[in-house]
Amino acid sequence: MDDKIFELMTKMYSDLTTRLDSVDSKISTIQNDIVRMENKLDNNSKALFDGYKQTYEKVVDVENAVKDLSSKVETQEVQIKVIKGGKS
């Protein structure tokens, strides 16, 4: 009777060990997938930030150009008024 119990316990231990090894390998695979996704997201977020930065810089350039043009238009309006003798 003790031999049968020992064999049963040995078989249960073997089955449990096999299942735990299977679970460990699945968890390892999931962890590798998560790391791969994190690396991909990190690279994508850097690319998006670079695009945002370039867009912002272009907007600032356009704003500066508009300010310069506005200043020139105001100066020309004043000059036209002086030339016409102040008549509007």
Secondary structure, 3 states (H helix, E strand, C coil): CHHHHHHHHHHHHHHHHHHHHHHHHHHHHHHHHHHHHHHHHHHHHHHHHHHHHHHHHHHHHHHHHHHHHHHHHHHHHHHHHHHCCCCC
